[in-house]
Amino acid sequence: MNMIALIIMLSIFTQTTGNDLAPAPHPTIPCLDNVKTIPNCVKAVFHFKFKEITETSCTILLTLPDDCFGLLFPIPRVYHFLLSSACKNI
């Protein structure tokens, strides 16, 4: 059964012409421009390493709109709560 699925997928991929299966370019999101200046802090928050967070990253991340914050972290409300708690101690 797996072999049939693989053959069908292979036939679909060989019938395309050009670059039809290339992923779409990633759109630039203006509200995340400041976040690009603190990539290590975003990784630290993502991995719950709140001791590595600086005051600058707290300011930038906590002032993001909710929709942009949700693009960075999988469970935005939890991460926002934990980040705001960690930033009070800085």
A tleap script that builds the chain and sets N, CA, C and O, in Angstrom:
source leaprc.protein.ff14SB
mol = sequence {
  NMET ASN MET ILE ALA LEU ILE ILE MET LEU
  SER ILE PHE THR GLN THR THR GLY ASN ASP
  LEU ALA PRO ALA PRO HIE PRO THR ILE PRO
  CYS LEU ASP ASN VAL LYS THR ILE PRO ASN
  CYS VAL LYS ALA VAL PHE HIE PHE LYS PHE
  LYS GLU ILE THR GLU THR SER CYS THR ILE
  LEU LEU THR LEU PRO ASP ASP CYS PHE GLY
  LEU LEU PHE PRO ILE PRO ARG VAL TYR HIE
  PHE LEU LEU SER SER ALA CYS LYS ASN CILE
}
set mol.1.N position { 0.818 -1.191 0.000 }
set mol.1.CA position { 0.000 0.000 0.000 }
set mol.1.C position { 0.869 1.266 0.000 }
set mol.1.O position { 0.589 2.237 -0.702 }
set mol.2.N position { 1.925 1.219 0.806 }
set mol.2.CA position { 2.840 2.362 0.834 }
set mol.2.C position { 3.497 2.575 -0.527 }
set mol.2.O position { 3.716 3.708 -0.955 }
set mol.3.N position { 3.800 1.487 -1.186 }
set mol.3.CA position { 4.465 1.579 -2.486 }
set mol.3.C position { 3.556 2.253 -3.508 }
set mol.3.O position { 4.033 3.033 -4.332 }
set mol.4.N position { 2.275 1.973 -3.470 }
set mol.4.CA position { 1.330 2.595 -4.400 }
set mol.4.C position { 1.256 4.096 -4.153 }
set mol.4.O position { 1.240 4.891 -5.093 }
set mol.5.N position { 1.211 4.474 -2.881 }
set mol.5.CA position { 1.167 5.901 -2.552 }
set mol.5.C position { 2.430 6.605 -3.032 }
set mol.5.O position { 2.356 7.722 -3.545 }
set mol.6.N position { 3.588 5.969 -2.874 }
set mol.6.CA position { 4.842 6.567 -3.334 }
set mol.6.C position { 4.889 6.696 -4.856 }
set mol.6.O position { 5.392 7.690 -5.381 }
set mol.7.N position { 4.375 5.714 -5.550 }
set mol.7.CA position { 4.352 5.766 -7.021 }
set mol.7.C position { 3.439 6.892 -7.493 }
set mol.7.O position { 3.780 7.611 -8.432 }
set mol.8.N position { 2.296 7.049 -6.858 }
set mol.8.CA position { 1.378 8.127 -7.237 }
set mol.8.C position { 2.017 9.483 -6.988 }
set mol.8.O position { 1.941 10.376 -7.832 }
set mol.9.N position { 2.654 9.638 -5.816 }
set mol.9.CA position { 3.312 10.910 -5.510 }
set mol.9.C position { 4.439 11.202 -6.493 }
set mol.9.O position { 4.605 12.341 -6.928 }
set mol.10.N position { 5.208 10.187 -6.839 }
set mol.10.CA position { 6.306 10.369 -7.784 }
set mol.10.C position { 5.774 10.770 -9.150 }
set mol.10.O position { 6.366 11.623 -9.812 }
set mol.11.N position { 4.677 10.177 -9.583 }
set mol.11.CA position { 4.125 10.533 -10.892 }
set mol.11.C position { 3.591 11.967 -10.889 }
set mol.11.O position { 3.670 12.654 -11.907 }
set mol.12.N position { 3.058 12.419 -9.777 }
set mol.12.CA position { 2.583 13.802 -9.690 }
set mol.12.C position { 3.759 14.765 -9.761 }
set mol.12.O position { 3.695 15.775 -10.462 }
set mol.13.N position { 4.829 14.458 -9.042 }
set mol.13.CA position { 5.984 15.344 -9.011 }
set mol.13.C position { 6.706 15.403 -10.354 }
set mol.13.O position { 7.254 16.448 -10.703 }
set mol.14.N position { 6.722 14.313 -11.113 }
set mol.14.CA position { 7.424 14.326 -12.387 }
set mol.14.C position { 6.611 15.000 -13.483 }
set mol.14.O position { 7.175 15.376 -14.511 }
set mol.15.N position { 5.302 15.166 -13.300 }
set mol.15.CA position { 4.471 15.794 -14.314 }
set mol.15.C position { 4.464 17.311 -14.228 }
set mol.15.O position { 3.992 17.975 -15.151 }
set mol.16.N position { 4.967 17.861 -13.164 }
set mol.16.CA position { 4.975 19.319 -13.039 }
set mol.16.C position { 6.095 19.906 -13.878 }
set mol.16.O position { 7.103 19.246 -14.132 }
set mol.17.N position { 5.920 21.121 -14.298 }
set mol.17.CA position { 6.959 21.790 -15.075 }
set mol.17.C position { 7.422 23.024 -14.324 }
set mol.17.O position { 6.652 23.662 -13.607 }
set mol.18.N position { 8.647 23.335 -14.496 }
set mol.18.CA position { 9.171 24.534 -13.859 }
set mol.18.C position { 9.345 24.358 -12.363 }
set mol.18.O position { 9.748 23.296 -11.888 }
set mol.19.N position { 9.039 25.406 -11.638 }
set mol.19.CA position { 9.256 25.425 -10.200 }
set mol.19.C position { 7.907 25.490 -9.476 }
set mol.19.O position { 7.720 26.295 -8.563 }
set mol.20.N position { 6.973 24.631 -9.896 }
set mol.20.CA position { 5.623 24.670 -9.351 }
set mol.20.C position { 5.556 24.302 -7.871 }
set mol.20.O position { 4.669 24.771 -7.157 }
set mol.21.N position { 6.476 23.475 -7.410 }
set mol.21.CA position { 6.402 22.988 -6.040 }
set mol.21.C position { 7.268 23.797 -5.078 }
set mol.21.O position { 7.390 23.432 -3.909 }
set mol.22.N position { 7.856 24.860 -5.537 }
set mol.22.CA position { 8.683 25.688 -4.660 }
set mol.22.C position { 7.803 26.404 -3.649 }
set mol.22.O position { 6.704 26.849 -3.980 }
set mol.23.N position { 8.283 26.514 -2.417 }
set mol.23.CA position { 7.473 27.216 -1.419 }
set mol.23.C position { 7.375 28.704 -1.740 }
set mol.23.O position { 8.271 29.291 -2.346 }
set mol.24.N position { 6.284 29.281 -1.325 }
set mol.24.CA position { 6.084 30.713 -1.557 }
set mol.24.C position { 7.083 31.502 -0.721 }
set mol.24.O position { 7.461 31.060 0.363 }
set mol.25.N position { 7.513 32.653 -1.204 }
set mol.25.CA position { 8.443 33.454 -0.412 }
set mol.25.C position { 7.806 33.908 0.895 }
set mol.25.O position { 6.616 34.220 0.948 }
set mol.26.N position { 8.609 33.940 1.934 }
set mol.26.CA position { 8.107 34.325 3.253 }
set mol.26.C position { 7.858 35.828 3.271 }
set mol.26.O position { 8.769 36.610 2.998 }
set mol.27.N position { 6.638 36.238 3.588 }
set mol.27.CA position { 6.341 37.671 3.580 }
set mol.27.C position { 7.045 38.384 4.738 }
set mol.27.O position { 7.246 37.806 5.806 }
set mol.28.N position { 7.405 39.617 4.516 }
set mol.28.CA position { 8.015 40.422 5.561 }
set mol.28.C position { 6.909 41.028 6.408 }
set mol.28.O position { 5.977 41.640 5.887 }
set mol.29.N position { 7.018 40.857 7.697 }
set mol.29.CA position { 6.011 41.365 8.617 }
set mol.29.C position { 6.617 42.547 9.358 }
set mol.29.O position { 7.543 42.369 10.149 }
set mol.30.N position { 6.108 43.750 9.115 }
set mol.30.CA position { 6.733 44.951 9.671 }
set mol.30.C position { 6.780 44.995 11.193 }
set mol.30.O position { 7.708 45.576 11.757 }
set mol.31.N position { 5.813 44.402 11.864 }
set mol.31.CA position { 5.803 44.496 13.330 }
set mol.31.C position { 6.898 43.645 13.964 }
set mol.31.O position { 7.170 43.781 15.157 }
set mol.32.N position { 7.527 42.775 13.189 }
set mol.32.CA position { 8.591 41.931 13.727 }
set mol.32.C position { 9.989 42.463 13.418 }
set mol.32.O position { 10.978 41.773 13.669 }
set mol.33.N position { 10.088 43.673 12.879 }
set mol.33.CA position { 11.397 44.221 12.534 }
set mol.33.C position { 12.305 44.368 13.754 }
set mol.33.O position { 13.493 44.054 13.675 }
set mol.34.N position { 11.769 44.838 14.874 }
set mol.34.CA position { 12.581 45.001 16.080 }
set mol.34.C position { 13.026 43.667 16.650 }
set mol.34.O position { 14.078 43.582 17.285 }
set mol.35.N position { 12.243 42.633 16.433 }
set mol.35.CA position { 12.568 41.311 16.977 }
set mol.35.C position { 13.828 40.755 16.325 }
set mol.35.O position { 14.546 39.965 16.939 }
set mol.36.N position { 14.100 41.157 15.098 }
set mol.36.CA position { 15.292 40.674 14.407 }
set mol.36.C position { 16.572 41.132 15.091 }
set mol.36.O position { 17.629 40.536 14.882 }
set mol.37.N position { 16.497 42.171 15.898 }
set mol.37.CA position { 17.695 42.659 16.595 }
set mol.37.C position { 17.987 41.854 17.856 }
set mol.37.O position { 19.065 42.001 18.432 }
set mol.38.N position { 17.056 41.007 18.303 }
set mol.38.CA position { 17.245 40.226 19.527 }
set mol.38.C position { 16.965 38.737 19.306 }
set mol.38.O position { 16.172 38.161 20.051 }
set mol.39.N position { 17.583 38.097 18.315 }
set mol.39.CA position { 17.245 36.699 18.032 }
set mol.39.C position { 17.585 35.748 19.178 }
set mol.39.O position { 16.871 34.769 19.396 }
set mol.40.N position { 18.668 36.021 19.915 }
set mol.40.CA position { 19.034 35.131 21.019 }
set mol.40.C position { 18.018 35.195 22.153 }
set mol.40.O position { 17.753 34.189 22.812 }
set mol.41.N position { 17.456 36.365 22.379 }
set mol.41.CA position { 16.444 36.488 23.430 }
set mol.41.C position { 15.161 35.760 23.044 }
set mol.41.O position { 14.512 35.151 23.894 }
set mol.42.N position { 14.799 35.820 21.782 }
set mol.42.CA position { 13.597 35.100 21.332 }
set mol.42.C position { 13.797 33.600 21.525 }
set mol.42.O position { 12.886 32.900 21.966 }
set mol.43.N position { 14.991 33.108 21.193 }
set mol.43.CA position { 15.276 31.687 21.403 }
set mol.43.C position { 15.246 31.338 22.883 }
set mol.43.O position { 14.752 30.276 23.261 }
set mol.44.N position { 15.771 32.225 23.722 }
set mol.44.CA position { 15.770 31.980 25.163 }
set mol.44.C position { 14.348 31.891 25.706 }
set mol.44.O position { 14.043 31.004 26.503 }
set mol.45.N position { 13.479 32.803 25.280 }
set mol.45.CA position { 12.080 32.767 25.732 }
set mol.45.C position { 11.404 31.506 25.210 }
set mol.45.O position { 10.655 30.851 25.935 }
set mol.46.N position { 11.665 31.171 23.966 }
set mol.46.CA position { 11.039 29.990 23.366 }
set mol.46.C position { 11.403 28.726 24.136 }
set mol.46.O position { 10.585 27.813 24.255 }
set mol.47.N position { 12.626 28.667 24.660 }
set mol.47.CA position { 13.090 27.489 25.398 }
set mol.47.C position { 13.006 27.683 26.909 }
set mol.47.O position { 13.610 26.922 27.666 }
set mol.48.N position { 12.264 28.692 27.350 }
set mol.48.CA position { 12.025 28.975 28.765 }
set mol.48.C position { 13.320 29.244 29.546 }
set mol.48.O position { 13.406 28.898 30.725 }
set mol.49.N position { 14.314 29.847 28.915 }
set mol.49.CA position { 15.566 30.213 29.584 }
set mol.49.C position { 15.497 31.701 29.929 }
set mol.49.O position { 16.172 32.525 29.312 }
set mol.50.N position { 14.688 32.023 30.904 }
set mol.50.CA position { 14.396 33.417 31.211 }
set mol.50.C position { 15.562 34.153 31.863 }
set mol.50.O position { 15.537 35.382 31.928 }
set mol.51.N position { 16.576 33.452 32.345 }
set mol.51.CA position { 17.744 34.106 32.920 }
set mol.51.C position { 18.598 34.794 31.856 }
set mol.51.O position { 19.396 35.673 32.177 }
set mol.52.N position { 18.436 34.401 30.600 }
set mol.52.CA position { 19.225 34.964 29.507 }
set mol.52.C position { 18.581 36.199 28.884 }
set mol.52.O position { 19.138 36.778 27.951 }
set mol.53.N position { 17.436 36.601 29.376 }
set mol.53.CA position { 16.683 37.709 28.777 }
set mol.53.C position { 17.208 39.036 29.310 }
set mol.53.O position { 17.481 39.181 30.501 }
set mol.54.N position { 17.342 40.000 28.405 }
set mol.54.CA position { 17.803 41.326 28.797 }
set mol.54.C position { 16.627 42.290 28.913 }
set mol.54.O position { 15.506 41.977 28.511 }
set mol.55.N position { 16.900 43.451 29.462 }
set mol.55.CA position { 15.855 44.464 29.609 }
set mol.55.C position { 15.364 44.952 28.243 }
set mol.55.O position { 14.180 45.232 28.059 }
set mol.56.N position { 16.294 45.049 27.292 }
set mol.56.CA position { 15.928 45.479 25.933 }
set mol.56.C position { 14.963 44.489 25.292 }
set mol.56.O position { 13.969 44.879 24.679 }
set mol.57.N position { 15.269 43.206 25.440 }
set mol.57.CA position { 14.379 42.209 24.831 }
set mol.57.C position { 13.018 42.191 25.520 }
set mol.57.O position { 12.002 41.950 24.867 }
set mol.58.N position { 12.981 42.441 26.815 }
set mol.58.CA position { 11.690 42.537 27.507 }
set mol.58.C position { 10.864 43.668 26.915 }
set mol.58.O position { 9.678 43.505 26.626 }
set mol.59.N position { 11.503 44.811 26.740 }
set mol.59.CA position { 10.790 45.972 26.203 }
set mol.59.C position { 10.257 45.687 24.809 }
set mol.59.O position { 9.102 45.988 24.506 }
set mol.60.N position { 11.088 45.114 23.974 }
set mol.60.CA position { 10.675 44.855 22.585 }
set mol.60.C position { 9.570 43.812 22.529 }
set mol.60.O position { 8.560 44.015 21.855 }
set mol.61.N position { 9.750 42.695 23.232 }
set mol.61.CA position { 8.773 41.611 23.139 }
set mol.61.C position { 7.441 41.954 23.801 }
set mol.61.O position { 6.385 41.559 23.305 }
set mol.62.N position { 7.480 42.679 24.908 }
set mol.62.CA position { 6.229 42.981 25.603 }
set mol.62.C position { 5.432 44.102 24.939 }
set mol.62.O position { 4.248 44.267 25.231 }
set mol.63.N position { 6.052 44.866 24.062 }
set mol.63.CA position { 5.324 45.921 23.356 }
set mol.63.C position { 4.817 45.475 21.983 }
set mol.63.O position { 4.206 46.261 21.260 }
set mol.64.N position { 5.070 44.221 21.628 }
set mol.64.CA position { 4.560 43.704 20.352 }
set mol.64.C position { 3.043 43.573 20.403 }
set mol.64.O position { 2.486 43.243 21.450 }
set mol.65.N position { 2.371 43.826 19.289 }
set mol.65.CA position { 0.928 43.544 19.230 }
set mol.65.C position { 0.680 42.041 19.395 }
set mol.65.O position { 1.556 41.224 19.113 }
set mol.66.N position { -0.494 41.696 19.845 }
set mol.66.CA position { -0.817 40.291 20.120 }
set mol.66.C position { -0.678 39.398 18.888 }
set mol.66.O position { -0.224 38.259 18.993 }
set mol.67.N position { -1.065 39.912 17.730 }
set mol.67.CA position { -0.974 39.077 16.531 }
set mol.67.C position { 0.480 38.792 16.162 }
set mol.67.O position { 0.782 37.704 15.673 }
set mol.68.N position { 1.379 39.737 16.384 }
set mol.68.CA position { 2.799 39.503 16.093 }
set mol.68.C position { 3.426 38.587 17.132 }
set mol.68.O position { 4.254 37.740 16.797 }
set mol.69.N position { 3.037 38.752 18.382 }
set mol.69.CA position { 3.551 37.892 19.441 }
set mol.69.C position { 3.141 36.449 19.185 }
set mol.69.O position { 3.898 35.518 19.461 }
set mol.70.N position { 1.942 36.274 18.658 }
set mol.70.CA position { 1.451 34.937 18.335 }
set mol.70.C position { 2.201 34.280 17.186 }
set mol.70.O position { 2.184 33.055 17.065 }
set mol.71.N position { 2.851 35.059 16.349 }
set mol.71.CA position { 3.656 34.494 15.265 }
set mol.71.C position { 4.974 33.934 15.780 }
set mol.71.O position { 5.551 33.038 15.165 }
set mol.72.N position { 5.448 34.451 16.895 }
set mol.72.CA position { 6.734 34.017 17.441 }
set mol.72.C position { 6.628 32.785 18.329 }
set mol.72.O position { 7.519 31.936 18.325 }
set mol.73.N position { 5.548 32.687 19.085 }
set mol.73.CA position { 5.440 31.645 20.096 }
set mol.73.C position { 4.162 30.842 19.905 }
set mol.73.O position { 3.122 31.402 19.556 }
set mol.74.N position { 4.234 29.514 20.135 }
set mol.74.CA position { 3.082 28.650 19.853 }
set mol.74.C position { 1.875 28.876 20.760 }
set mol.74.O position { 0.737 28.754 20.307 }
set mol.75.N position { 2.101 29.201 22.020 }
set mol.75.CA position { 1.000 29.461 22.946 }
set mol.75.C position { 1.214 30.871 23.484 }
set mol.75.O position { 1.778 31.036 24.565 }
set mol.76.N position { 0.777 31.884 22.751 }
set mol.76.CA position { 1.143 33.260 23.071 }
set mol.76.C position { 0.764 33.730 24.464 }
set mol.76.O position { 1.535 34.455 25.092 }
set mol.77.N position { -0.376 33.349 24.955 }
set mol.77.CA position { -0.807 33.837 26.278 }
set mol.77.C position { 0.087 33.300 27.383 }
set mol.77.O position { 0.419 34.020 28.325 }
set mol.78.N position { 0.471 32.053 27.270 }
set mol.78.CA position { 1.352 31.458 28.281 }
set mol.78.C position { 2.725 32.115 28.228 }
set mol.78.O position { 3.278 32.502 29.257 }
set mol.79.N position { 3.269 32.239 27.022 }
set mol.79.CA position { 4.593 32.856 26.878 }
set mol.79.C position { 4.569 34.317 27.322 }
set mol.79.O position { 5.518 34.786 27.949 }
set mol.80.N position { 3.508 35.031 27.007 }
set mol.80.CA position { 3.420 36.444 27.401 }
set mol.80.C position { 3.362 36.568 28.917 }
set mol.80.O position { 4.019 37.435 29.493 }
set mol.81.N position { 2.592 35.723 29.559 }
set mol.81.CA position { 2.502 35.743 31.024 }
set mol.81.C position { 3.855 35.431 31.660 }
set mol.81.O position { 4.292 36.135 32.569 }
set mol.82.N position { 4.518 34.372 31.181 }
set mol.82.CA position { 5.810 33.993 31.746 }
set mol.82.C position { 6.871 35.060 31.489 }
set mol.82.O position { 7.696 35.350 32.355 }
set mol.83.N position { 6.840 35.639 30.290 }
set mol.83.CA position { 7.801 36.691 29.962 }
set mol.83.C position { 7.586 37.924 30.823 }
set mol.83.O position { 8.550 38.500 31.327 }
set mol.84.N position { 6.350 38.335 30.999 }
set mol.84.CA position { 6.081 39.514 31.816 }
set mol.84.C position { 6.472 39.255 33.274 }
set mol.84.O position { 6.946 40.167 33.950 }
set mol.85.N position { 6.283 38.044 33.762 }
set mol.85.CA position { 6.712 37.709 35.122 }
set mol.85.C position { 8.232 37.743 35.245 }
set mol.85.O position { 8.771 38.234 36.237 }
set mol.86.N position { 8.913 37.225 34.240 }
set mol.86.CA position { 10.382 37.209 34.268 }
set mol.86.C position { 10.941 38.623 34.137 }
set mol.86.O position { 11.969 38.939 34.737 }
set mol.87.N position { 10.281 39.465 33.367 }
set mol.87.CA position { 10.785 40.826 33.154 }
set mol.87.C position { 10.603 41.705 34.392 }
set mol.87.O position { 11.298 42.711 34.537 }
set mol.88.N position { 9.695 41.345 35.272 }
set mol.88.CA position { 9.536 42.116 36.522 }
set mol.88.C position { 10.745 41.967 37.412 }
set mol.88.O position { 11.025 42.841 38.233 }
set mol.89.N position { 11.476 40.858 37.261 }
set mol.89.CA position { 12.631 40.582 38.103 }
set mol.89.C position { 13.936 41.165 37.538 }
set mol.89.O position { 14.996 41.022 38.147 }
set mol.90.N position { 13.855 41.807 36.396 }
set mol.90.CA position { 15.072 42.345 35.773 }
set mol.90.C position { 15.319 43.757 36.264 }
set mol.90.O position { 16.295 44.389 35.859 }
savepdb mol mol.pdb
quit
